[in-house]
Amino acid sequence: RKKIQNAWGMYDWANSTYNLVIGSAIFPAFYTAVTPKEVSFFGSAMVNTEAVAYVLSFSLAIVSIVVPLVSGIADYYHMKRRFMQFFCYLGAVSCCSLYWFDPNHLEVSFISVMLASVGFWCSYALANSFLPQIANKDEQDSVSARAFSMGYIGSVTLLIANLVAIKMFGMSARWSFVSVGIWWAGFAQITFYYVRETPTVASSGVMRWDKGFHELKMVWNQMSKSSQLKRYLISFFVFSMGIQTIMQMAAYFGKEIDLLPEQLIIAIVLIQFIAIPGAMVFSLISRRIGNLPMLCVALLIWVGVCVFAYFIVKDAPTFFMAAGIIGFIMGGTQSLARSTYSKFLPETEDTASFFSFYDVTEKLGLIIGLFSFGFLEGAFGTMRASILALVVFFILGFLLLLRVPKEEKSV
C-alpha cells in the first residue's frame, strides 16, 4: 500500500518539473530575453508577458472542456491510467518541442506552450483522482502533502542540474526544455507501473463518448445534493484564482523589478524548498484544528502577501522575503485544498469525474485570474495593479469558505 502511495507521489516528482522549469524559472527568463518588451501577436501590439497570459488562459479553456469529458469516459471504461498516459506524453513531447521556440513566429511557437500546458493539467487532473483510491480519509492529508513535497524536491533537482549545465558548461537554455520532457515521461513510468485499475466488463467493446456525458450527469446529480461539496468548490474557485495566478506570474514580476536572472532563480528555488515544510506543517496543524479553519488562516496570509508585494517589494531582498512566505503558504494551501476535497467526496468509484469538477473549477479560476492579470497590466502598464487586485479573490474566498459546513448536509 505504501509503495503504491509513493508511486502515485512520483507523478508529482515527474511533472512538477514542467511547473518550475517551464512555468516559473528558465522559460520565462528565456522568453523575456529573446522577445522585445512589445510584441505583435495575431496582428495586435501588446506587452510580451501579456501575450503569455492570454496563451495560458486559452490552454486552460481547452483543459476545462476536455477534462470533464475525458474523466467521465475514464470512469465508465476504467481508463484513467490510459488517458493519464496520453496527456503525460502530449505534455512531455510539447516541452521538448520548445527547443525550436522562435520569437519571429510567436503564433506557431506558442502552440508548444499551449499543448504543454494542456498535457500537464489534464494528466494532473487524472492523477489527482487516484487519491481517494490509494489512501483512506485519515491518510489523505499526509499522502497529499508527501506527494507535493516530492514534486518540489524533484523539480528543484532538475532545475539545479540545468542551471549548472547552462552556467558552467555553456549549455543552451533550449536543452532544459528537452530535459523536462524526458524527466517527465521517464519518471512517470514508475507511477504507471504501480498505480493501476482493475478492468471491468464495461472496459470492453467500442468506446462511446456519450458514456462520458452520462457519467458526468450522474456525478453532477450527486454533487447537487451536497451543500458541503458545492460550497467548498465555490470557495475554491475564487481563492484558486489568486493562488494559481501568483504561481504563474511571480517570475515575470521579478523581471519587472529588475531582478538579475541569478536572483530570480534563487528566489524560485527558495519557494520550492520552503514549500516542503509548508505542506507538512499544514497537514499536522489541520489534524488539530481541522482543514477548513487552516485554509481560512492560509487565505488571510495570502492577503498579507499581496499587500506586502504591492507596497514593499521593490528590490531583491524584499522579493526574497515575499518568496519565502509564498513558498511556505503555497505548499500548505495546495496540498490541503486537494486532500480537503478528497475527504468531502462520497463513497464512489467515479473519482475521475468528481475530481474533474475540482480541476475544472481550478482552471476556470486561473483563466479569470490570468486574463484579469494581463488586462490590468496592459491597462495600467504595471503588474502592481494586478497584484493588488488579487486581494479581492482571497478575501471573497475566505468569506465563502466560512459558509462551508464542517459536516455533510444534504440539500
N, C-alpha and C positions, 0 to 999 in steps of 0.2 A: 504493500500500500504506500509506504513511504517512498519507494522507488518510483512509483507512478506519479506521485505528487511532485517529486523532484524533476522527473522528466517533463511534466507539464510546465514547471517553472523554467525549464531550459528554453522554452519558446520565448520567454521574456529575455533571456540571455541572448538568444539568436536575433530577434527582430528589433530589440531596443537600439541596436547599432544604427538602424535607419533613423530613429528619432534623434539621436545625438549627432552622428556624423553628417547625415544628410539634412535633418531638420534644424539643428541648432548650431553646429560648430563649423565644420570645414566647408560645406556647400554654401552657407550664407556668406562666409568670408570670400570664397571663390567667386560667387555670383556678383557681389558688390565690387570686387576687384576687376572683373572682366567686362562689366557693363557700366555705361555712364550713369550719372545721377538721374537723368531724364531719358527715358526710352520710348520708342514707338512700338505700340502693341496693338495689332489689328487696326493700324491707322490712327490710333489715339496717342497723344503725348501724355505721359504720366511718370511719376516717380518710380524708379526701378523696384523698390520694396512694395509699392502699391500694386504693381503687376503681379508679384509673387503672391500677395494676399488674395488677389482675385483668382489666380490659378488654383491655389489650395482650396479656396471656397468652392470652386466648381468641382474639384475632385471629391470633396466631401458631399456635394449634392448627389453625385453619382453613387457614392457609398450608401447614402440614405435611401436610395431607391433599390440598390442591388441587395444589400444585407437582409432586409426582411424577406424578400422573395426567396433568396438562396437558403436562408435559415429555415423557412417553412418546408422547403423541399428536403433539406438535410435532416430535419427531424422525422419527416414521414418515411423517407427511404433509408434512414440511419447512415447518412453520408457526410456527417460533419467533418470527419477527418479528411475525406477526399476533397471537399470544397476548400478546406483549410490549406491543403497541399497546393491546390491550383493557385490560390491567391498569394500564397507564400512565394511560389516560383515566379508568378507575374511580377510581384514587387522586387524580388531579387534580380531578375533579368533587367528590369527597368532601371534599377540602381546602377547596374553595370553599364547600361547604355548611356548614362550621364557622362561617361568618358568622352563622348562626342558632342557635349553641350557646346553650342555655337551662339555667341551673343549677337551675331549678324542675322541669325534666323531664329529669333526667340519663339515665334509661334510653333515651329516644329520642335525645337529643343524642349519646350515646356510640356510636350507630350510625355516625355520620360518622367518629368517631375510629377505630372498628374497620375500616371499609371503606377508609379512607385508608391504614391500616397494611397491610391485605391487598393493596391495589393496589401499594404501594411494594415490599413484599418479594417478591411474585410476579413483578412486572416486572423487579426487580433480579436475581432468580434466572435468568431467561431471558437477561438482558443478560450476566451472567457466563459463560453457556455459549458465547458467541461468542468468548471469549478464545483458546481453542486453534485456532480457525479463522482468526483475523486476525493471529496472531503465532507465530513459531517459539519453541521452548522456551527458546533463549538470549535471546529478546526479552521473554519474558512478565513477568519481574520488573520491568523498566523500564516496559513498557507499562501494567502494573497500577498501578505507583507513579504514573505520569503521570496516569492516569485519576483516581485518588484525589485527587491534587493539584488537578486541575481541579474536582473536586467540592467540595473545601474552599474554593477561591477563589470559585466560583460561589455557594455557599451564603452565604458571608460578604458578598459583594457585595449580594445581595438583602436579607440581614438588616440591613446598614447602611442601605440605602435605606429600608427600612421604619421603622427607628428614627428616622431623620431626619424622615420624614413624620409619625411619631407625636409626637415631642418638639417639633419646630419648627413644624409646621403643624396639630397637633391632630387628626391622622387617628385614627380608631378602630382599635384593635388588630385588630378583626374583619376589616378590609380586608387585613391582612397575610396572612390565611389564603387569601383570594381571590387575592392576588398569587402565592402559592406554586403554586396550581393552574394559573394562566396561564403562569407561568415554566416549570413542569414540562412541561406539554403542548406549549408553544411551542418550547422548545429541543430537545425530544425529536425534533422533525421532522427535524433535521439527522442524527441517528442513523438514523432510519427511512429517510431518503433514500439514504444511502450504504451502510449495512450491510444487505445483502440475502442471500437464499438462492436457490439455483437450483432452480426447480420440477422435480419428477420425475413419473414415471408414477403413483407412489403418492399424489401430491397430488390426483389427480382422483377423482371419484366421491363417494359419500356417506361422510361421516366416521363411522368406527366407534370407539366409546370403548374397546372391548375391545383394540384395537390398542395403546392406551397401556399396558395391563397387560402385554401380550405384550412390548413394547419394554422395559419395566422389568424383566421377568423375565430377559431376555437380558443386560441390563446388570448385574443382581444376580449372575448366574452368573459373569460376567467378574470382578466385584469380589471375589467369594468366593474366587477363585483367587490374589488378590494380597495378600500379607501387608503390603506397604508401604501400599497404599491403606486397607486395613481398620484397621491400627494408627494410621495418621495420622488417619483420621476419628474414631476413638475418642478420641484425644487432643484433637483439635479440638473435639469435642462437649463435653468437660469444660472446657477453658480458655475457650471462647467463652461459656460460662455467665457467667463473671466479666466478660469484656470488654464484652459487649453490655449486661449489666445496669448496669455503671458508666455506659456511654454514655447509657442511657435515664433513669437516676435521678440523675445528677450535679446537674442543675439543682434538683431537689427537695431534695437535701441542702444546696445553697446557701441555699435558703429556710429550712431548719431552723436553720441557724446565724445566721439574721437578716441575711443579706446584702441590701443595697438592690438594687432591680431593676437600677439602672445598674451596680453592681458585678458582679452576676451576668452581665449581658450582656457586660461587658468580659472576664470570665473565659472565657465561651463563645467569644468571638471569638479570644481568646488561644489556646485549644485548637485552633481551626481553622487558624490561621496557623502554629503550631508543628508541626502535623501534616504540613505540606507538606515541610519539610526532613527530618522524621522518616521519611516514606515514601522519600525519595530516599536518605538515608543508609543505611537498612536495605537498600535494593536494592544499593548499592555494596559494603557490607561483606559481604553474603551471597555476592557473587561471589568473595570471598577465602576465607571460612571455611565457606560452604555455608548453605543455607536452614535446615536443621534446627538446627544449633548456634546460629544467630542467633535463631531462635524460642525456644530454651531460655533464652538471655540475656534476651529480652524478658519471658518469664514470671517470671523472678526479679525483674525490675524491677517488674512488676505487684504482686508480693507486697509489696515495699517500699512501693509507693504505698498499698496498703490499710492497712498498719500505720501509715504516716505519717498517713493520714486519720483513723484511729481515735484515735490518741493525741495528735496535734499540731494538726490542723486544727480551729480553734475561732473564727477570725475571718477577715476579708478577706485580709490579707497571706499567711497560711498557706494559705488556699484558692487564691490565685493561684499560689503555689509548686506546690501539687499539680496545678493545672490545666496548668501548663507542662509538667510531667513527663508527665501523662496525654496531652496533645496529641502530644508527640514520640513516645511509645511506641505510642499508638493508631494514628497514621499508618503507622508501620513495621509493626506487627503485622498490621493489616488487609490491607494490600497484599501483604505477604509470605505470609500464610496462603492468600490466593486463588491467587497465582501458584505456590506450592508444590504445591497440589492439582492445578492445571492441568498441571504438569510430570510428575506421577505418573500421569496418565491414559495408557492405551494408545492406539495409533493407531486412531481411531474417528470416525465421523460422528455418533454418538449423544451429542453433547456435552451437550445439554439434560438428558437422562436422567442422565448422570453427575453433572452439576452439581446436579441436583435432590436427590441424596443429600447433597451438600455443604451445600446451603442448608437442607434439612430438618434435618440434623444441627445446624446453627447455630440454627435456630428452636426445636427441641426443647430445646436447651441454654438458650436465652433464656427459654423458658416456665418451665423449672425455676428459673432464676435469678430471674426477676421474681416468681414465686409465692413462693419462699423469702424473697426480699427483703421483699415485702409482708407475709408471715406473721410474720416475725421482728420487723418494725416494729410490727405490731399486738400481738404478744405482749409486747414489751419497751418499747413506747412511744417508741422512738427508732430512727433509721436506723443508729446507730453499730454496734449488734449485727449488723445486716445486712451492713454493710461489712466487718467483721472476718470474717464467715462466708465471704466471697468468697475469702479467702486459701486455703481448703481447695480450691477449684476450681483455682486457679493452681498450687498445689503438686502436686496429683494430675495435672493436665495436663502439668506438667513431667516427672514420673516416667514417664508414659505416652509422652511424646514421645521419651524416651531409648530406648524399645523399637522405634521405627520404623527399619527397616533403610535405610541410605543407598542401597543398590542393590536392585532388584526381586528378590523371592524368591517363587516360586510355591508354593502350599500345596495 
